Amino acid sequence: MTEQALAMLQTAGAEAIDHPGGNLLAHLERVSALLSSWGARPALVSAGLCHAFYGTDGFPAALLSLDLRGELVQAIGEEAEALVYFYASCNRKASYWTLATEDAAFTDRFTGGRTRPTGHQRRDFAELTAANELDIAMVSPEIRGRYGPALLELFTRWRHLLSEPAWECCRNVLG
């Protein structure tokens, strides 16, 4: 599955998109590797590799139209694709600060709909967000200096949602 996802990323031009630490493809591979090093299950590791396919609230460049979600399902499976969609759909301003609470409302930036994510969804989202942001902080001292304190505050708030290896990485990179 990873080879098929990598081929899709290359076809979509991820290597040609600038991103802190080089290009978008290199970032996606590092995020996936970081999740793997934390012991994440395969679906979350695959979601880490593909998390930017539909763009995000913080990185609007989409590599694949939402109309083609089935293609990503074929490449990485239903569970991983659902994680990619959930991550990409997050309206960060509306959702980030409440995610730590069990009754958190999650706002989908594509549809405007609001849902109450399960604890499992919130943990996956937090873990993927930490891997994404920590990779950027590790490769860019400027970004780490500018956003590090706010990220540490956010991840401290999400502490109970993060695995021990993810939390340790947060402390090491941002603390």
N, CA, C and O of each residue as an XYZ file, in Angstrom:
700
protein
N       0.817     -1.208      0.000
C       0.000      0.000      0.000
C       0.850      1.257      0.000
O       0.500      2.234     -0.661
N       1.958      1.254      0.725
C       2.804      2.436      0.786
C       3.347      2.782     -0.596
O       3.422      3.959     -0.949
N       3.730      1.774     -1.387
C       4.254      2.041     -2.723
C       3.205      2.712     -3.598
O       3.518      3.632     -4.355
N       1.967      2.257     -3.498
C       0.895      2.862     -4.287
C       0.650      4.297     -3.843
O       0.442      5.173     -4.682
N       0.670      4.550     -2.542
C       0.484      5.913     -2.028
C       1.638      6.803     -2.459
O       1.420      7.948     -2.854
N       2.863      6.294     -2.389
C       4.020      7.078     -2.831
C       3.916      7.416     -4.317
O       4.229      8.535     -4.725
N       3.481      6.461     -5.118
C       3.307      6.724     -6.548
C       2.256      7.810     -6.773
O       2.428      8.669     -7.638
N       1.178      7.777     -6.006
C       0.144      8.809     -6.124
C       0.695     10.172     -5.735
O       0.401     11.174     -6.386
N       1.494     10.210     -4.671
C       2.092     11.476     -4.229
C       3.028     12.022     -5.298
O       3.028     13.221     -5.574
N       3.819     11.150     -5.894
C       4.738     11.594     -6.941
C       3.976     12.090     -8.161
O       4.327     13.121     -8.734
N       2.935     11.362     -8.564
C       2.119     11.776     -9.700
C       1.453     13.121     -9.433
O       1.307     13.936    -10.344
N       1.053     13.351     -8.196
C       0.394     14.609     -7.820
C       1.373     15.770     -7.687
O       0.956     16.915     -7.512
N       2.676     15.484     -7.769
C       3.669     16.556     -7.718
C       4.118     16.963     -6.334
O       4.586     18.086     -6.148
N       3.988     16.080     -5.354
C       4.366     16.442     -3.977
C       5.839     16.810     -3.843
O       6.208     17.579     -2.956
N       6.680     16.267     -4.715
C       8.107     16.606     -4.660
C       8.375     18.028     -5.126
O       9.408     18.601     -4.781
N       7.480     18.603     -5.893
C       7.674     19.937     -6.444
C       7.075     21.039     -5.571
O       7.196     22.220     -5.898
N       6.436     20.667     -4.473
C       5.799     21.652     -3.592
C       6.740     21.956     -2.434
O       7.096     21.066     -1.661
N       7.137     23.219     -2.320
C       8.022     23.629     -1.226
C       7.341     23.429      0.117
O       6.137     23.633      0.268
N       8.138     23.027      1.072
C       7.651     22.801      2.432
C       8.852     22.915      3.351
O       9.967     22.596      2.939
N       8.656     23.362      4.592
C       9.806     23.430      5.500
C      10.567     22.097      5.541
O       9.971     21.031      5.697
N      11.864     22.178      5.400
C      12.689     20.977      5.403
C      12.861     20.371      4.026
O      13.348     19.247      3.906
N      12.471     21.095      2.975
C      12.639     20.591      1.619
C      11.380     20.692      0.799
O      10.985     21.774      0.366
N      10.746     19.542      0.587
C       9.510     19.533     -0.198
C       8.435     18.748      0.543
O       8.703     18.088      1.548
N       7.226     18.833      0.031
C       6.091     18.202      0.703
C       6.263     16.690      0.824
O       5.942     16.120      1.867
N       6.761     16.032     -0.216
C       6.925     14.580     -0.138
C       7.886     14.197      0.979
O       7.621     13.256      1.726
N       8.991     14.911      1.100
C       9.951     14.614      2.177
C       9.293     14.796      3.543
O       9.509     13.989      4.447
N       8.495     15.848      3.696
C       7.774     16.075      4.956
C       6.823     14.923      5.256
O       6.794     14.415      6.377
N       6.050     14.511      4.266
C       5.085     13.433      4.465
C       5.785     12.135      4.861
O       5.307     11.406      5.729
N       6.902     11.854      4.231
C       7.659     10.650      4.587
C       8.199     10.738      6.010
O       8.204      9.740      6.731
N       8.653     11.922      6.423
C       9.161     12.088      7.796
C       8.044     11.947      8.819
O       8.247     11.345      9.873
N       6.869     12.491      8.525
C       5.733     12.369      9.447
C       5.363     10.900      9.608
O       5.141     10.438     10.727
N       5.296     10.173      8.518
C       4.982      8.751      8.567
C       6.027      7.989      9.380
O       5.681      7.133     10.195
N       7.301      8.300      9.158
C       8.383      7.634      9.894
C       8.318      7.965     11.386
O       8.575      7.107     12.230
N       7.974      9.205     11.701
C       7.865      9.598     13.106
C       6.742      8.825     13.794
O       6.924      8.313     14.899
N       5.597      8.740     13.151
C       4.487      7.962     13.715
C       4.885      6.505     13.897
O       4.558      5.895     14.915
N       5.576      5.950     12.933
C       6.044      4.569     13.037
C       6.999      4.405     14.222
O       6.924      3.415     14.949
N       7.891      5.370     14.414
C       8.844      5.292     15.525
C       8.146      5.368     16.874
O       8.684      4.904     17.879
N       6.950      5.951     16.905
C       6.164      6.029     18.137
C       5.334      4.769     18.354
O       4.651      4.652     19.372
N       5.379      3.830     17.420
C       4.616      2.592     17.559
C       3.184      2.697     17.081
O       2.347      1.885     17.474
N       2.881      3.674     16.244
C       1.513      3.828     15.729
C       1.137      2.627     14.862
O       1.993      2.004     14.235
N      -0.146      2.320     14.840
C      -0.623      1.206     14.021
C      -0.492      1.581     12.539
O      -0.398      2.761     12.201
N      -0.488      0.579     11.661
C      -0.260      0.830     10.236
C      -1.206      1.854      9.599
O      -0.760      2.650      8.774
N      -2.478      1.858      9.950
C      -3.406      2.815      9.341
C      -3.021      4.252      9.671
O      -3.143      5.135      8.822
N      -2.560      4.495     10.889
C      -2.163      5.851     11.268
C      -0.844      6.231     10.592
O      -0.659      7.385     10.205
N       0.064      5.278     10.449
C       1.322      5.535      9.744
C       1.019      5.891      8.279
O       1.608      6.825      7.734
N       0.105      5.150      7.647
C      -0.293      5.458      6.266
C      -0.969      6.820      6.178
O      -0.730      7.570      5.232
N      -1.800      7.141      7.145
C      -2.449      8.456      7.169
C      -1.401      9.552      7.299
O      -1.542     10.621      6.704
N      -0.362      9.296      8.064
C       0.720     10.278      8.182
C       1.375     10.552      6.846
O       1.698     11.698      6.532
N       1.574      9.513      6.061
C       2.178      9.673      4.737
C       1.261     10.462      3.805
O       1.738     11.190      2.935
N      -0.023     10.323      3.978
C      -0.996     10.884      3.031
C      -1.797     12.054      3.579
O      -2.756     12.487      2.940
N      -1.433     12.576      4.737
C      -2.309     13.525      5.425
C      -2.573     14.826      4.665
O      -3.517     15.542      5.002
N      -1.781     15.148      3.667
C      -1.980     16.400      2.936
C      -2.708     16.218      1.605
O      -2.846     17.180      0.850
N      -3.170     15.018      1.306
C      -3.803     14.786      0.007
C      -4.957     15.741     -0.263
O      -5.105     16.218     -1.389
N      -5.767     16.028      0.728
C      -6.926     16.897      0.529
C      -6.652     18.328      0.990
O      -7.576     19.133      1.108
N      -5.382     18.644      1.250
C      -5.044     19.927      1.833
C      -5.434     19.924      3.302
O      -6.062     18.980      3.781
N      -5.066     20.965      4.007
C      -5.460     21.112      5.404
C      -5.796     22.572      5.647
O      -5.575     23.421      4.783
N      -6.321     22.855      6.802
C      -6.644     24.220      7.180
C      -5.379     25.088      7.203
O      -5.452     26.294      6.971
N      -4.235     24.484      7.479
C      -2.980     25.222      7.532
C      -2.132     25.105      6.278
O      -1.141     25.822      6.138
N      -2.500     24.216      5.364
C      -1.751     23.991      4.125
C      -2.762     23.680      3.030
O      -3.081     22.516      2.788
N      -3.268     24.723      2.363
C      -4.421     24.547      1.480
C      -4.162     23.802      0.171
O      -5.121     23.433     -0.507
N      -2.907     23.567     -0.209
C      -2.631     22.893     -1.476
C      -3.109     21.443     -1.425
O      -2.544     20.620     -0.704
N      -4.144     21.140     -2.186
C      -4.685     19.779     -2.235
C      -4.052     19.017     -3.393
O      -3.881     19.556     -4.486
N      -3.711     17.769     -3.140
C      -3.114     16.913     -4.160
C      -4.149     16.039     -4.849
O      -3.896     15.493     -5.923
N      -5.310     15.909     -4.229
C      -6.358     15.027     -4.746
C      -7.713     15.632     -4.404
O      -7.936     16.076     -3.277
N      -8.596     15.647     -5.358
C      -9.943     16.155     -5.140
C     -10.717     15.225     -4.206
O     -10.532     14.008     -4.232
N     -11.566     15.801     -3.399
C     -12.423     14.995     -2.535
C     -13.320     14.062     -3.349
O     -13.766     13.033     -2.840
N     -13.582     14.407     -4.591
C     -14.385     13.539     -5.458
C     -13.669     12.224     -5.768
O     -14.292     11.268     -6.230
N     -12.352     12.178     -5.511
C     -11.547     11.004     -5.835
C     -11.081     10.257     -4.585
O     -10.056      9.575     -4.611
N     -11.823     10.385     -3.511
C     -11.443      9.716     -2.265
C     -11.278      8.211     -2.453
O     -10.427      7.596     -1.811
N     -12.074      7.625     -3.314
C     -11.999      6.192     -3.564
C     -10.617      5.745     -4.035
O     -10.186      4.632     -3.735
N      -9.931      6.605     -4.766
C      -8.580      6.263     -5.229
C      -7.621      6.133     -4.046
O      -6.776      5.238     -4.018
N      -7.757      7.026     -3.078
C      -6.891      6.940     -1.898
C      -7.274      5.734     -1.046
O      -6.405      5.095     -0.454
N      -8.564      5.419     -0.978
C      -9.005      4.204     -0.269
C      -8.321      2.983     -0.879
O      -7.852      2.107     -0.152
N      -8.263      2.921     -2.207
C      -7.621      1.789     -2.884
C      -6.134      1.699     -2.532
O      -5.575      0.606     -2.449
N      -5.507      2.846     -2.327
C      -4.070      2.869     -2.060
C      -3.724      2.541     -0.610
O      -2.740      1.847     -0.350
N      -4.530      3.038      0.341
C      -4.132      2.892      1.750
C      -5.188      2.229      2.628
O      -4.933      1.983      3.807
N      -6.351      1.940      2.090
C      -7.398      1.302      2.873
C      -8.392      2.310      3.438
O      -8.115      3.505      3.530
N      -9.563      1.788      3.813
C     -10.649      2.652      4.299
C     -10.312      3.364      5.600
O     -10.571      4.559      5.742
N      -9.734      2.631      6.551
C      -9.455      3.247      7.849
C      -8.452      4.390      7.715
O      -8.658      5.468      8.273
N      -7.380      4.159      6.984
C      -6.355      5.201      6.826
C      -6.911      6.395      6.063
O      -6.630      7.540      6.417
N      -7.699      6.139      5.016
C      -8.272      7.251      4.255
C      -9.236      8.056      5.110
O      -9.283      9.281      5.004
N     -10.001      7.386      5.950
C     -10.918      8.110      6.846
C     -10.133      9.015      7.798
O     -10.577     10.118      8.118
N      -8.976      8.551      8.244
C      -8.115      9.390      9.092
C      -7.601     10.593      8.314
O      -7.568     11.705      8.843
N      -7.200     10.381      7.063
C      -6.727     11.485      6.223
C      -7.834     12.512      6.051
O      -7.595     13.712      6.193
N      -9.048     12.050      5.744
C     -10.158     12.984      5.566
C     -10.439     13.741      6.868
O     -10.596     14.962      6.859
N     -10.500     13.026      7.963
C     -10.796     13.657      9.246
C      -9.758     14.729      9.565
O     -10.106     15.834      9.983
N      -8.490     14.400      9.367
C      -7.416     15.356      9.622
C      -7.548     16.576      8.699
O      -7.474     17.717      9.155
N      -7.740     16.326      7.415
C      -7.823     17.405      6.438
C      -9.049     18.279      6.642
O      -9.022     19.474      6.347
N     -10.114     17.688      7.142
C     -11.379     18.421      7.265
C     -11.443     19.340      8.474
O     -12.384     20.123      8.603
N     -10.474     19.259      9.345
C     -10.537     20.014     10.595
C     -10.489     21.523     10.380
O      -9.561     22.047      9.764
N     -11.489     22.199     10.889
C     -11.461     23.650     11.012
C     -10.705     23.914     12.316
O     -11.272     23.820     13.405
N      -9.445     24.237     12.191
C      -8.572     24.337     13.362
C      -9.041     25.372     14.376
O      -9.042     25.114     15.580
N      -9.434     26.527     13.896
C      -9.856     27.592     14.822
C     -11.051     27.140     15.664
O     -11.135     27.453     16.851
N     -11.956     26.417     15.054
C     -13.160     25.979     15.757
C     -12.944     24.722     16.588
O     -13.707     24.468     17.521
N     -11.922     23.927     16.272
C     -11.819     22.593     16.867
C     -10.622     22.353     17.779
O     -10.729     21.578     18.729
N      -9.485     22.997     17.519
C      -8.256     22.654     18.242
C      -8.370     22.738     19.757
O      -8.012     21.792     20.458
N      -8.861     23.851     20.263
C      -8.782     24.073     21.705
C      -9.799     23.273     22.500
O      -9.662     23.142     23.716
N     -10.803     22.742     21.849
C     -11.793     21.942     22.570
C     -11.584     20.451     22.393
O     -12.264     19.656     23.042
N     -10.662     20.054     21.533
C     -10.469     18.643     21.218
C     -10.170     17.796     22.448
O     -10.474     16.603     22.465
N      -9.590     18.384     23.457
C      -9.190     17.630     24.651
C     -10.386     17.151     25.472
O     -10.246     16.229     26.276
N     -11.534     17.745     25.290
C     -12.693     17.376     26.093
C     -13.513     16.293     25.410
O     -13.603     16.251     24.183
N     -14.106     15.424     26.209
C     -14.868     14.299     25.673
C     -16.043     14.726     24.805
O     -16.377     14.044     23.836
N     -16.663     15.829     25.137
C     -17.823     16.279     24.366
C     -17.436     17.332     23.328
O     -18.262     18.151     22.926
N     -16.173     17.304     22.900
C     -15.666     18.287     21.950
C     -16.471     18.275     20.662
O     -16.827     17.218     20.140
N     -16.748     19.458     20.166
C     -17.376     19.585     18.853
C     -16.257     19.742     17.829
O     -15.302     20.489     18.041
N     -16.388     19.034     16.731
C     -15.410     19.074     15.653
C     -16.094     19.668     14.440
O     -17.136     19.171     14.014
N     -15.528     20.720     13.876
C     -16.127     21.372     12.723
C     -15.381     20.971     11.458
O     -14.165     21.140     11.356
N     -16.123     20.440     10.502
C     -15.588     20.019      9.211
C     -15.507     21.253      8.315
O     -16.526     21.872      8.007
N     -14.297     21.605      7.900
C     -14.120     22.811      7.090
C     -14.658     22.645      5.672
O     -14.905     23.643      4.995
N     -14.845     21.419      5.209
C     -15.376     21.192      3.872
C     -16.896     21.337      3.835
O     -17.453     21.883      2.883
N     -17.554     20.848      4.872
C     -19.015     20.838      4.867
C     -19.637     21.837      5.832
O     -20.810     22.186      5.701
N     -18.851     22.296      6.801
C     -19.384     23.165      7.853
C     -20.097     22.380      8.934
O     -20.519     22.953      9.939
N     -20.240     21.073      8.744
C     -20.921     20.231      9.726
C     -20.126     20.102     11.016
O     -18.902     20.229     11.036
N     -20.857     19.846     12.087
C     -20.227     19.660     13.403
C     -20.558     18.258     13.898
O     -21.700     17.803     13.816
N     -19.537     17.587     14.411
C     -19.714     16.248     14.959
C     -19.041     16.179     16.316
O     -18.329     17.098     16.720
N     -19.272     15.094     17.003
C     -18.600     14.812     18.274
C     -17.712     13.594     18.035
O     -18.197     12.463     18.048
N     -16.413     13.816     17.817
C     -15.529     12.681     17.527
C     -15.391     11.753     18.727
O     -15.473     12.172     19.882
N     -15.180     10.490     18.415
C     -14.953      9.501     19.465
C     -13.584      9.744     20.105
O     -12.758     10.483     19.568
N     -13.361      9.123     21.236
C     -12.052      9.209     21.882
C     -10.959      8.683     20.973
O      -9.866      9.247     20.922
N     -11.241      7.616     20.261
C     -10.271      7.037     19.321
C      -9.929      8.034     18.214
O      -8.758      8.193     17.870
N     -10.932      8.704     17.655
C     -10.700      9.714     16.616
C      -9.879     10.881     17.159
O      -8.972     11.378     16.491
N     -10.205     11.310     18.367
C      -9.477     12.439     18.954
C      -8.017     12.066     19.206
O      -7.126     12.885     18.983
N      -7.761     10.835     19.670
C      -6.372     10.394     19.902
C      -5.600     10.306     18.585
O      -4.458     10.758     18.506
N      -6.215      9.731     17.556
C      -5.549      9.652     16.259
C      -5.249     11.045     15.713
O      -4.157     11.308     15.211
N      -6.228     11.923     15.819
C      -6.045     13.285     15.325
C      -4.913     13.982     16.072
O      -4.072     14.637     15.456
N      -4.889     13.846     17.378
C      -3.840     14.485     18.185
C      -2.465     13.931     17.831
O      -1.501     14.685     17.701
N      -2.380     12.629     17.676
C      -1.102     11.985     17.350
C      -0.604     12.440     15.974
O       0.575     12.760     15.817
N      -1.484     12.470     14.994
C      -1.107     12.907     13.654
C      -0.734     14.389     13.648
O       0.232     14.781     12.993
N      -1.476     15.196     14.356
C      -1.158     16.618     14.439
C       0.199     16.822     15.095
O       0.996     17.635     14.627
N       0.467     16.101     16.163
C       1.764     16.226     16.838
C       2.897     15.837     15.895
O       3.901     16.544     15.811
N       2.747     14.730     15.190
C       3.800     14.297     14.264
C       4.027     15.338     13.171
O       5.169     15.647     12.830
N       2.955     15.870     12.631
C       3.055     16.887     11.589
C       3.778     18.129     12.100
O       4.747     18.581     11.491
N       3.314     18.672     13.202
C       3.877     19.918     13.722
C       5.291     19.727     14.263
O       6.136     20.609     14.109
N       5.550     18.596     14.887
C       6.891     18.357     15.424
C       7.905     18.169     14.306
O       9.050     18.602     14.438
N       7.510     17.536     13.212
C       8.436     17.432     12.087
C       8.838     18.818     11.605
O      10.020     19.082     11.390
N       7.884     19.685     11.438
C       8.176     21.039     10.967
C       9.061     21.765     11.978
O      10.017     22.439     11.595
N       8.753     21.630     13.249
C       9.560     22.286     14.291
C      10.990     21.739     14.311
O      11.931     22.481     14.594
N      11.158     20.461     14.015
C      12.498     19.867     14.022
C      13.349     20.353     12.855
O      14.564     20.495     12.998
N      12.739     20.606     11.716
C      13.520     21.009     10.540
C      13.637     22.514     10.380
O      14.428     22.984      9.562
N      12.863     23.284     11.147
C      12.887     24.738     11.004
C      12.996     25.423     12.364
O      11.988     25.612     13.045
N      14.208     25.795     12.759
C      14.355     26.522     14.028
C      13.526     27.816     14.054
O      13.039     28.219     15.110
N      13.370     28.456     12.904
C      12.579     29.691     12.851
C      11.116     29.425     13.211
O      10.523     30.148     14.012
N      10.550     28.392     12.617
C       9.152     28.045     12.909
C       9.026     27.574     14.353
O       8.066     27.926     15.039
N       9.989     26.781     14.817
C       9.965     26.318     16.211
C       9.994     27.511     17.163
O       9.259     27.533     18.151
N      10.840     28.503     16.872
C      10.899     29.692     17.717
C       9.618     30.495     17.703
O       9.200     31.025     18.733
N       8.998     30.588     16.550
C       7.785     31.389     16.408
C       6.551     30.699     16.996
O       5.747     31.333     17.678
N       6.407     29.391     16.726
C       5.185     28.681     17.106
C       5.370     27.646     18.212
O       4.389     27.097     18.715
N       6.600     27.379     18.587
C       6.874     26.344     19.574
C       6.115     26.497     20.886
O       5.512     25.531     21.353
N       6.126     27.695     21.502
C       5.408     27.842     22.772
C       3.907     27.551     22.656
O       3.330     26.915     23.538
N       3.282     28.009     21.584
C       1.843     27.755     21.406
C       1.589     26.268     21.150
O       0.601     25.710     21.629
N       2.487     25.631     20.393
C       2.330     24.190     20.156
C       2.495     23.399     21.447
O       1.746     22.458     21.708
N       3.478     23.785     22.250
C       3.673     23.087     23.519
C       2.441     23.262     24.413
O       2.029     22.322     25.093
N       1.865     24.445     24.413
C       0.642     24.673     25.187
C      -0.497     23.781     24.673
O      -1.222     23.177     25.464
N      -0.649     23.702     23.347
C      -1.692     22.867     22.758
C      -1.468     21.398     23.096
O      -2.397     20.709     23.518
N      -0.245     20.916     22.914
C       0.020     19.506     23.155
C      -0.018     19.155     24.633
O      -0.312     18.014     24.990
N       0.271     20.109     25.488
C       0.105     19.886     26.924
C      -1.379     19.722     27.238
O      -1.759     18.877     28.048
N      -2.199     20.520     26.603
C      -3.655     20.397     26.765
C      -4.145     19.036     26.259
O      -5.077     18.455     26.816
N      -3.509     18.544     25.206
C      -3.876     17.265     24.609
C      -3.109     16.093     25.211
O      -3.221     14.973     24.711
N      -2.352     16.312     26.245
C      -1.453     15.290     26.785
C      -2.124     13.923     26.929
O      -1.535     12.907     26.560
N      -3.334     13.887     27.455
C      -4.010     12.603     27.673
C      -4.421     11.916     26.368
O      -4.797     10.743     26.382
N      -4.354     12.629     25.249
C      -4.676     12.050     23.954
C      -3.445     11.485     23.241
O      -3.570     10.713     22.291
N      -2.265     11.872     23.705
C      -1.015     11.495     23.038
C      -0.403     10.249     23.662
O      -0.505     10.019     24.867
N       0.233      9.456     22.816
C       0.988      8.313     23.321
C       2.205      8.827     24.097
O       2.606      9.981     23.948
N       2.774      7.969     24.914
C       3.955      8.366     25.675
C       5.110      8.775     24.758
O       5.749      9.794     25.019
N       5.406      8.011     23.680
C       6.485      8.447     22.790
C       6.202      9.799     22.117
O       7.121     10.597     21.931
N       4.950     10.061     21.755
C       4.609     11.346     21.139
C       4.805     12.473     22.145
O       5.364     13.517     21.808
N       4.352     12.268     23.369
C       4.496     13.292     24.393
C       5.977     13.548     24.705
O       6.383     14.697     24.880
N       6.763     12.505     24.772
C       8.200     12.674     25.016
C       8.845     13.490     23.899
O       9.684     14.351     24.161
N       8.456     13.221     22.661
C       8.965     13.979     21.529
C       8.546     15.447     21.617
O       9.340     16.342     21.330
N       7.306     15.687     22.014
C       6.844     17.071     22.211
C       7.731     17.799     23.213
O       8.167     18.923     22.967
N       7.990     17.160     24.326
C       8.824     17.783     25.371
C      10.237     18.009     24.861
O      10.824     19.064     25.103
N      10.792     17.021     24.151
C      12.159     17.144     23.666
C      12.324     18.229     22.613
O      13.316     18.957     22.620
N      11.360     18.341     21.710
C      11.465     19.292     20.618
C      11.030     20.691     21.039
O      11.657     21.676     20.650
N       9.974     20.786     21.821
C       9.381     22.081     22.141
C       9.673     22.589     23.554
O       9.532     23.780     23.832
N      10.082     21.677     24.447
C      10.250     22.040     25.852
C      11.521     22.765     26.165
O      11.763     23.117     27.319
